[in-house]
Amino acid sequence: MSPSYLNHLERNQRPVTAQVLLRLAQAYDVDLKSLTAEGEGTGMEDLAEIFAHPMFADIGIPRYELLEVADNAPSVADAISRLYAALLDRRQAPEGIEPDEEKRLIPPENWVRDYIQAQRNHFPYIEEAAETLAGALGEPVFLFASLRKRLKEGFGVDTRIVPPETLEATSQHYDYHRKRLMLSSLLRPESRTFAVAYQVALFEFRPLLAKMLDAAAPPDTPSRRLLHMSLANYAAGAIIMPYAQFLAAAEAHRYDIDRLCAEFGASVEQVSHRLTTLNRSGARGIPFFMLRVDAAGNISKRFAGESFPFSRFGGTCPRWNLHSAFRTPERVVTQVVETPDAQRFFTLSRTVDRAVRLDPRENSQLAVGLGCDVKHAGRIVYSDGLDLAEPLVTPIGPACTICPRMRCPQRAAAPAGRTLMVNEMQKTISPYPFLGG
């Protein structure tokens, strides 16, 4: 490839041919899908959601301009997203309280989420280290005892189960001076194992994690600490569910979540999260996306896969039955959904319990949604009995303010940048009818 041709490619003055793509994939050992997959950085739909804000109502930015910014100026798109996130963060601060200086640019949780997504939620060096360690620990059924022994013999740390009153607002605490890891007695067995695996990861992988943090270059101390915790959590899951062994079991059991929970002594949420990380070159699993919400619809965890239209700043589509999982606790609810661009996804949702329930009167349930392109559905046990050739499809969309669907009875907000077509002599299916185009 000549320097002049490369220059034209970088300036979008020449198309990238199939031959060039194939040579790139061969030279750098990458999956061709990763060169075209969405979900990294700020896309056109993310920009549409931002510019749907009322402050831009009088500008009427057309979608083709947003597409040009997202495709031709991705750094500018990321900067716009960062500024908008900072604005929302500032507006949500209590009146009279100034946000921390370090949080004025971008909230740590947003930065870490975007960084993990940019890596496609897969960290090869952690996977390799975790597989080596898991091989030395032995059978998963005895993993808690093995990890506890590893902490004691390798680092002189004693693990104790203590009453929740001892820990107050925490579920686990490492006492540096007494070298004691204390776990709340309210933690379920699988959560205790994860807690010990997390602490082992902090010790065993300290140099690796430090190197990864330096390479990631978080913008501030809170972001660095949150990323450190996120990477250690990732490592804990990889220790409990080693990559090759977990992928083989997932394929053999056709992604039966309960079967995987039983085999690896993990919770439904831990297994669901692990399913989103199976992106090793040459040994990939089904590319799942994952979302976790509470009964009020607040999103507390999201991992994108392929091109599912996550709302970056808003909630989920009410037509996706993720929320209906609360009506059938611990049962898997399936659905085939179609996005406005005609992509179809097979989804499954079910409730999970929080790791710790302090007040028995409170509802501790969350809902976890998993999904993938419908072409993978035949590999999943939960699709048995469904007509995947001509399935019953539910149209869904992103946040209501940017959703283009006109005939939606569950629309909760008027579409931004569209002209409302209200006629007092008739009532439409949608409470906010608008002019298409």
ZISULHU-V20246 format. One line per field, one symbol per residue. ss: DSSP state (A for helix, B for strand, O for the rest). A space follows every 50 residues. Layout:
ss=???
This chain:
ss=OOAAAAAAAAOOOOOOOAAAAAAAAAAAOOOAAAAAOOOOOOOAAAAAAA OOOAAAOOOOOOAAAAAAAAAAOAAAAAAAAAAAAAAAAAAAOOOOOOOO AAAOOOOAAAAAAAAAAAOOOOOAAAAAAAAAAAAAAOOAAAAAAAAAAA AAAAAOOBBBBBOAAAAOOOOBBBBOOOOBBBBBOOOOAAAAAAAAAAAA AAAAOAAAAAAAAAAAOOOOAAAAAAAAAAAAAAAAAAAAOOAAAAAAAA AAOOOOAAAAAAAAOOOAAAAAAAAOOOBBOOBBOOOOBBBBBOOOOOBB BBBOOOOOOOOOOOOOOOOOOOAAAAAOOOOOBBBBBBOOOOOBBBBBBB BBBOOOOOOOOOOOBBBBBBBBBAAAAAAOAAAOOOOOOOOOBBBOOOOA AAOOOOOOOOOOOOOOOOOBOOOOOOOOOOOOOBOOO
